[in-house]
Amino acid sequence: MDFITTKEAASKWGISDRRILQYCTAGRIDGAEKIGHAWLIPKSASKPVDKRYKTNKKEVK
């Protein structure tokens, strides 16, 4: 299985490296493994949904 680093995932998904670390620590990236002090993320992993924002906003009339 091919892995990428947190910095590579951050540039691929367009978010910060720190946010990737938060996702890894929370277990939100499937297949992510911590080796020593570094996280390895599978190349095929998809970006987790950002739970800070609601996706189903109701329209105000």
Distance bins in CASP14 RR format, pairs under 12 A and 6 or more apart:
PFRMAT RR
TARGET T0000
AUTHOR 0000-0000-0000
RMODE 2
METHOD distances of the structure
MODEL  1
1 30 0 0 0 0 0 1 0 0 0 0 0
1 31 0 0 0 0 1 0 0 0 0 0 0
1 32 0 0 0 0 0 1 0 0 0 0 0
1 33 0 0 0 0 1 0 0 0 0 0 0
1 40 0 0 0 0 1 0 0 0 0 0 0
1 41 0 0 0 0 0 1 0 0 0 0 0
1 42 1 0 1 0 0 0 0 0 0 0 0
1 43 0 0 0 0 1 0 0 0 0 0 0
1 44 0 0 0 0 1 0 0 0 0 0 0
1 45 0 0 0 0 0 1 0 0 0 0 0
2 8 0 0 0 0 0 1 0 0 0 0 0
2 40 0 0 0 0 1 0 0 0 0 0 0
2 41 0 0 0 0 0 1 0 0 0 0 0
2 42 1 0 0 1 0 0 0 0 0 0 0
2 43 1 0 1 0 0 0 0 0 0 0 0
2 44 0 0 0 0 1 0 0 0 0 0 0
2 45 0 0 0 0 0 1 0 0 0 0 0
3 9 0 0 0 0 1 0 0 0 0 0 0
3 29 0 0 0 0 0 1 0 0 0 0 0
3 31 0 0 0 0 1 0 0 0 0 0 0
3 32 0 0 0 0 1 0 0 0 0 0 0
3 33 1 0 0 1 0 0 0 0 0 0 0
3 34 0 0 0 0 0 1 0 0 0 0 0
3 35 0 0 0 0 1 0 0 0 0 0 0
3 38 0 0 0 0 1 0 0 0 0 0 0
3 39 0 0 0 0 1 0 0 0 0 0 0
3 40 1 1 0 0 0 0 0 0 0 0 0
3 41 1 0 0 1 0 0 0 0 0 0 0
3 42 1 0 0 1 0 0 0 0 0 0 0
3 43 1 0 0 1 0 0 0 0 0 0 0
3 44 0 0 0 0 0 1 0 0 0 0 0
3 45 0 0 0 0 1 0 0 0 0 0 0
4 10 0 0 0 0 1 0 0 0 0 0 0
4 11 0 0 0 0 1 0 0 0 0 0 0
4 12 1 0 0 1 0 0 0 0 0 0 0
4 13 0 0 0 0 0 1 0 0 0 0 0
4 20 0 0 0 0 0 1 0 0 0 0 0
4 29 0 0 0 0 0 1 0 0 0 0 0
4 31 0 0 0 0 0 1 0 0 0 0 0
4 32 0 0 0 0 0 1 0 0 0 0 0
4 33 0 0 0 0 0 1 0 0 0 0 0
4 38 0 0 0 0 0 1 0 0 0 0 0
4 39 0 0 0 0 1 0 0 0 0 0 0
4 40 1 0 0 1 0 0 0 0 0 0 0
4 41 1 0 1 0 0 0 0 0 0 0 0
4 42 1 0 0 1 0 0 0 0 0 0 0
4 43 1 0 1 0 0 0 0 0 0 0 0
4 44 0 0 0 0 1 0 0 0 0 0 0
4 45 0 0 0 0 1 0 0 0 0 0 0
5 11 0 0 0 0 1 0 0 0 0 0 0
5 12 0 0 0 0 0 1 0 0 0 0 0
5 17 0 0 0 0 1 0 0 0 0 0 0
5 20 0 0 0 0 1 0 0 0 0 0 0
5 21 0 0 0 0 0 1 0 0 0 0 0
5 24 0 0 0 0 0 1 0 0 0 0 0
5 32 0 0 0 0 0 1 0 0 0 0 0
5 33 0 0 0 0 0 1 0 0 0 0 0
5 35 0 0 0 0 0 1 0 0 0 0 0
5 37 0 0 0 0 0 1 0 0 0 0 0
5 38 1 0 0 1 0 0 0 0 0 0 0
5 39 1 0 0 1 0 0 0 0 0 0 0
5 40 1 0 0 1 0 0 0 0 0 0 0
5 41 1 0 0 1 0 0 0 0 0 0 0
5 42 0 0 0 0 0 1 0 0 0 0 0
5 43 0 0 0 0 0 1 0 0 0 0 0
6 12 0 0 0 0 0 1 0 0 0 0 0
6 13 0 0 0 0 0 1 0 0 0 0 0
6 15 0 0 0 0 0 1 0 0 0 0 0
6 16 0 0 0 0 1 0 0 0 0 0 0
6 17 1 0 1 0 0 0 0 0 0 0 0
6 18 0 0 0 0 1 0 0 0 0 0 0
6 19 0 0 0 0 1 0 0 0 0 0 0
6 20 1 0 1 0 0 0 0 0 0 0 0
6 21 1 0 1 0 0 0 0 0 0 0 0
6 22 0 0 0 0 0 1 0 0 0 0 0
6 23 0 0 0 0 1 0 0 0 0 0 0
6 24 1 0 0 1 0 0 0 0 0 0 0
6 25 0 0 0 0 0 1 0 0 0 0 0
6 29 0 0 0 0 1 0 0 0 0 0 0
6 32 0 0 0 0 1 0 0 0 0 0 0
6 33 0 0 0 0 0 1 0 0 0 0 0
6 34 0 0 0 0 0 1 0 0 0 0 0
6 35 0 0 0 0 0 1 0 0 0 0 0
6 37 0 0 0 0 0 1 0 0 0 0 0
6 38 1 0 0 1 0 0 0 0 0 0 0
6 39 1 0 1 0 0 0 0 0 0 0 0
6 40 0 0 0 0 1 0 0 0 0 0 0
6 41 1 0 0 1 0 0 0 0 0 0 0
6 45 0 0 0 0 0 1 0 0 0 0 0
7 13 0 0 0 0 0 1 0 0 0 0 0
7 14 0 0 0 0 0 1 0 0 0 0 0
7 15 0 0 0 0 0 1 0 0 0 0 0
7 16 0 0 0 0 1 0 0 0 0 0 0
7 17 1 0 1 0 0 0 0 0 0 0 0
7 18 0 0 0 0 0 1 0 0 0 0 0
7 19 0 0 0 0 0 1 0 0 0 0 0
7 20 0 0 0 0 1 0 0 0 0 0 0
7 21 0 0 0 0 0 1 0 0 0 0 0
7 38 0 0 0 0 0 1 0 0 0 0 0
7 39 0 0 0 0 0 1 0 0 0 0 0
7 40 0 0 0 0 0 1 0 0 0 0 0
7 41 0 0 0 0 0 1 0 0 0 0 0
8 14 0 0 0 0 0 1 0 0 0 0 0
8 17 0 0 0 0 1 0 0 0 0 0 0
8 20 0 0 0 0 1 0 0 0 0 0 0
8 38 0 0 0 0 0 1 0 0 0 0 0
8 39 0 0 0 0 0 1 0 0 0 0 0
8 40 0 0 0 0 0 1 0 0 0 0 0
8 41 0 0 0 0 1 0 0 0 0 0 0
8 42 0 0 0 0 0 1 0 0 0 0 0
8 43 0 0 0 0 1 0 0 0 0 0 0
8 45 0 0 0 0 0 1 0 0 0 0 0
9 15 0 0 0 0 1 0 0 0 0 0 0
9 16 0 0 0 0 0 1 0 0 0 0 0
9 17 0 0 0 0 1 0 0 0 0 0 0
9 18 0 0 0 0 0 1 0 0 0 0 0
9 19 0 0 0 0 1 0 0 0 0 0 0
9 20 1 0 1 0 0 0 0 0 0 0 0
9 21 0 0 0 0 1 0 0 0 0 0 0
9 23 0 0 0 0 1 0 0 0 0 0 0
9 24 0 0 0 0 1 0 0 0 0 0 0
9 29 0 0 0 0 1 0 0 0 0 0 0
9 31 0 0 0 0 0 1 0 0 0 0 0
9 32 0 0 0 0 1 0 0 0 0 0 0
9 38 0 0 0 0 0 1 0 0 0 0 0
9 39 0 0 0 0 1 0 0 0 0 0 0
9 40 0 0 0 0 1 0 0 0 0 0 0
9 41 1 0 1 0 0 0 0 0 0 0 0
9 42 0 0 0 0 1 0 0 0 0 0 0
9 43 0 0 0 0 1 0 0 0 0 0 0
9 44 0 0 0 0 0 1 0 0 0 0 0
9 45 1 0 0 1 0 0 0 0 0 0 0
9 46 0 0 0 0 0 1 0 0 0 0 0
9 47 0 0 0 0 1 0 0 0 0 0 0
9 48 0 0 0 0 0 1 0 0 0 0 0
10 16 1 0 1 0 0 0 0 0 0 0 0
10 17 1 0 1 0 0 0 0 0 0 0 0
10 18 0 0 0 0 1 0 0 0 0 0 0
10 19 1 0 0 1 0 0 0 0 0 0 0
10 20 1 0 1 0 0 0 0 0 0 0 0
10 21 0 0 0 0 1 0 0 0 0 0 0
10 22 0 0 0 0 0 1 0 0 0 0 0
10 23 0 0 0 0 0 1 0 0 0 0 0
10 24 0 0 0 0 0 1 0 0 0 0 0
10 29 0 0 0 0 0 1 0 0 0 0 0
10 39 0 0 0 0 0 1 0 0 0 0 0
10 41 0 0 0 0 1 0 0 0 0 0 0
10 47 0 0 0 0 0 1 0 0 0 0 0
11 17 0 0 0 0 1 0 0 0 0 0 0
11 20 0 0 0 0 1 0 0 0 0 0 0
12 20 0 0 0 0 1 0 0 0 0 0 0
12 41 0 0 0 0 1 0 0 0 0 0 0
12 42 0 0 0 0 0 1 0 0 0 0 0
12 43 0 0 0 0 1 0 0 0 0 0 0
12 44 0 0 0 0 0 1 0 0 0 0 0
12 45 0 0 0 0 1 0 0 0 0 0 0
12 46 0 0 0 0 0 1 0 0 0 0 0
12 47 0 0 0 0 1 0 0 0 0 0 0
13 19 0 0 0 0 1 0 0 0 0 0 0
13 20 1 0 0 1 0 0 0 0 0 0 0
13 23 0 0 0 0 1 0 0 0 0 0 0
13 29 0 0 0 0 0 1 0 0 0 0 0
13 41 0 0 0 0 1 0 0 0 0 0 0
13 45 0 0 0 0 1 0 0 0 0 0 0
13 46 0 0 0 0 1 0 0 0 0 0 0
13 47 1 0 1 0 0 0 0 0 0 0 0
13 48 0 0 0 0 1 0 0 0 0 0 0
13 49 0 0 0 0 0 1 0 0 0 0 0
13 50 0 0 0 0 0 1 0 0 0 0 0
14 20 0 0 0 0 1 0 0 0 0 0 0
14 47 0 0 0 0 1 0 0 0 0 0 0
14 50 0 0 0 0 0 1 0 0 0 0 0
15 21 0 0 0 0 0 1 0 0 0 0 0
15 22 0 0 0 0 1 0 0 0 0 0 0
15 23 0 0 0 0 1 0 0 0 0 0 0
15 29 0 0 0 0 0 1 0 0 0 0 0
15 47 1 0 0 1 0 0 0 0 0 0 0
15 48 0 0 0 0 1 0 0 0 0 0 0
15 50 0 0 0 0 1 0 0 0 0 0 0
15 52 0 0 0 0 0 1 0 0 0 0 0
16 22 0 0 0 0 1 0 0 0 0 0 0
16 23 0 0 0 0 0 1 0 0 0 0 0
16 50 0 0 0 0 0 1 0 0 0 0 0
17 23 0 0 0 0 0 1 0 0 0 0 0
17 24 0 0 0 0 0 1 0 0 0 0 0
17 38 0 0 0 0 0 1 0 0 0 0 0
17 39 0 0 0 0 0 1 0 0 0 0 0
17 41 0 0 0 0 0 1 0 0 0 0 0
18 24 0 0 0 0 0 1 0 0 0 0 0
18 25 0 0 0 0 0 1 0 0 0 0 0
18 39 0 0 0 0 0 1 0 0 0 0 0
19 25 0 0 0 0 0 1 0 0 0 0 0
19 26 0 0 0 0 0 1 0 0 0 0 0
19 28 0 0 0 0 0 1 0 0 0 0 0
19 29 0 0 0 0 0 1 0 0 0 0 0
19 47 0 0 0 0 0 1 0 0 0 0 0
19 48 0 0 0 0 1 0 0 0 0 0 0
19 50 0 0 0 0 1 0 0 0 0 0 0
19 51 0 0 0 0 0 1 0 0 0 0 0
19 52 0 0 0 0 0 1 0 0 0 0 0
20 26 0 0 0 0 0 1 0 0 0 0 0
20 27 0 0 0 0 0 1 0 0 0 0 0
20 28 0 0 0 0 1 0 0 0 0 0 0
20 29 1 0 0 1 0 0 0 0 0 0 0
20 32 0 0 0 0 1 0 0 0 0 0 0
20 38 0 0 0 0 0 1 0 0 0 0 0
20 39 1 0 0 1 0 0 0 0 0 0 0
20 40 0 0 0 0 0 1 0 0 0 0 0
20 41 1 0 0 1 0 0 0 0 0 0 0
20 45 0 0 0 0 0 1 0 0 0 0 0
20 47 0 0 0 0 1 0 0 0 0 0 0
20 48 0 0 0 0 1 0 0 0 0 0 0
21 27 0 0 0 0 0 1 0 0 0 0 0
21 28 0 0 0 0 0 1 0 0 0 0 0
21 29 0 0 0 0 0 1 0 0 0 0 0
21 32 0 0 0 0 0 1 0 0 0 0 0
21 34 0 0 0 0 0 1 0 0 0 0 0
21 37 0 0 0 0 0 1 0 0 0 0 0
21 38 0 0 0 0 0 1 0 0 0 0 0
21 39 1 0 0 1 0 0 0 0 0 0 0
21 41 0 0 0 0 0 1 0 0 0 0 0
22 28 0 0 0 0 1 0 0 0 0 0 0
22 29 0 0 0 0 0 1 0 0 0 0 0
22 32 0 0 0 0 0 1 0 0 0 0 0
22 39 0 0 0 0 0 1 0 0 0 0 0
22 48 0 0 0 0 1 0 0 0 0 0 0
22 50 0 0 0 0 0 1 0 0 0 0 0
22 51 0 0 0 0 0 1 0 0 0 0 0
22 52 0 0 0 0 0 1 0 0 0 0 0
23 29 1 0 1 0 0 0 0 0 0 0 0
23 30 0 0 0 0 0 1 0 0 0 0 0
23 31 0 0 0 0 0 1 0 0 0 0 0
23 32 1 0 0 1 0 0 0 0 0 0 0
23 39 0 0 0 0 1 0 0 0 0 0 0
23 41 0 0 0 0 1 0 0 0 0 0 0
23 45 0 0 0 0 1 0 0 0 0 0 0
23 46 0 0 0 0 0 1 0 0 0 0 0
23 47 0 0 0 0 1 0 0 0 0 0 0
23 48 1 0 1 0 0 0 0 0 0 0 0
23 49 0 0 0 0 0 1 0 0 0 0 0
23 50 0 0 0 0 1 0 0 0 0 0 0
23 51 0 0 0 0 0 1 0 0 0 0 0
23 52 0 0 0 0 0 1 0 0 0 0 0
24 30 0 0 0 0 0 1 0 0 0 0 0
24 31 0 0 0 0 1 0 0 0 0 0 0
24 32 1 0 1 0 0 0 0 0 0 0 0
24 33 0 0 0 0 1 0 0 0 0 0 0
24 34 1 0 0 1 0 0 0 0 0 0 0
24 35 0 0 0 0 0 1 0 0 0 0 0
24 37 0 0 0 0 0 1 0 0 0 0 0
24 38 0 0 0 0 0 1 0 0 0 0 0
24 39 1 0 1 0 0 0 0 0 0 0 0
24 40 0 0 0 0 1 0 0 0 0 0 0
24 41 1 0 0 1 0 0 0 0 0 0 0
24 42 0 0 0 0 0 1 0 0 0 0 0
24 45 0 0 0 0 0 1 0 0 0 0 0
24 48 0 0 0 0 1 0 0 0 0 0 0
25 32 0 0 0 0 1 0 0 0 0 0 0
25 34 0 0 0 0 1 0 0 0 0 0 0
25 39 0 0 0 0 1 0 0 0 0 0 0
26 32 0 0 0 0 0 1 0 0 0 0 0
26 39 0 0 0 0 0 1 0 0 0 0 0
26 48 0 0 0 0 1 0 0 0 0 0 0
26 51 0 0 0 0 1 0 0 0 0 0 0
27 33 0 0 0 0 0 1 0 0 0 0 0
27 34 0 0 0 0 0 1 0 0 0 0 0
27 39 0 0 0 0 0 1 0 0 0 0 0
27 41 0 0 0 0 0 1 0 0 0 0 0
27 45 0 0 0 0 0 1 0 0 0 0 0
27 48 0 0 0 0 1 0 0 0 0 0 0
28 39 0 0 0 0 0 1 0 0 0 0 0
28 41 0 0 0 0 0 1 0 0 0 0 0
28 45 0 0 0 0 0 1 0 0 0 0 0
28 46 0 0 0 0 0 1 0 0 0 0 0
28 47 0 0 0 0 1 0 0 0 0 0 0
28 48 1 0 1 0 0 0 0 0 0 0 0
28 49 0 0 0 0 1 0 0 0 0 0 0
28 50 0 0 0 0 0 1 0 0 0 0 0
28 51 0 0 0 0 1 0 0 0 0 0 0
29 39 0 0 0 0 1 0 0 0 0 0 0
29 40 0 0 0 0 0 1 0 0 0 0 0
29 41 1 0 1 0 0 0 0 0 0 0 0
29 42 0 0 0 0 1 0 0 0 0 0 0
29 43 0 0 0 0 0 1 0 0 0 0 0
29 44 0 0 0 0 0 1 0 0 0 0 0
29 45 1 0 1 0 0 0 0 0 0 0 0
29 46 0 0 0 0 1 0 0 0 0 0 0
29 47 0 0 0 0 1 0 0 0 0 0 0
29 48 1 0 0 1 0 0 0 0 0 0 0
29 49 0 0 0 0 0 1 0 0 0 0 0
30 41 0 0 0 0 1 0 0 0 0 0 0
30 42 1 0 0 1 0 0 0 0 0 0 0
30 44 0 0 0 0 1 0 0 0 0 0 0
30 45 1 0 0 1 0 0 0 0 0 0 0
30 46 0 0 0 0 1 0 0 0 0 0 0
30 47 0 0 0 0 0 1 0 0 0 0 0
30 48 0 0 0 0 1 0 0 0 0 0 0
31 39 0 0 0 0 0 1 0 0 0 0 0
31 40 0 0 0 0 1 0 0 0 0 0 0
31 41 1 0 0 1 0 0 0 0 0 0 0
31 42 1 0 1 0 0 0 0 0 0 0 0
31 43 0 0 0 0 0 1 0 0 0 0 0
31 44 0 0 0 0 1 0 0 0 0 0 0
31 45 1 0 0 1 0 0 0 0 0 0 0
31 46 0 0 0 0 0 1 0 0 0 0 0
31 48 0 0 0 0 0 1 0 0 0 0 0
32 38 0 0 0 0 0 1 0 0 0 0 0
32 39 1 0 1 0 0 0 0 0 0 0 0
32 40 1 0 0 1 0 0 0 0 0 0 0
32 41 1 0 1 0 0 0 0 0 0 0 0
32 42 1 0 0 1 0 0 0 0 0 0 0
32 43 0 0 0 0 0 1 0 0 0 0 0
32 44 0 0 0 0 0 1 0 0 0 0 0
32 45 1 0 0 1 0 0 0 0 0 0 0
32 46 0 0 0 0 0 1 0 0 0 0 0
32 48 0 0 0 0 0 1 0 0 0 0 0
33 39 1 0 0 1 0 0 0 0 0 0 0
33 40 1 0 1 0 0 0 0 0 0 0 0
33 41 0 0 0 0 1 0 0 0 0 0 0
33 42 0 0 0 0 1 0 0 0 0 0 0
33 45 0 0 0 0 0 1 0 0 0 0 0
34 40 1 0 0 1 0 0 0 0 0 0 0
34 41 0 0 0 0 0 1 0 0 0 0 0
35 41 0 0 0 0 0 1 0 0 0 0 0
39 45 0 0 0 0 0 1 0 0 0 0 0
41 47 0 0 0 0 0 1 0 0 0 0 0
41 48 0 0 0 0 0 1 0 0 0 0 0
49 55 1 0 0 1 0 0 0 0 0 0 0
49 56 0 0 0 0 0 1 0 0 0 0 0
END
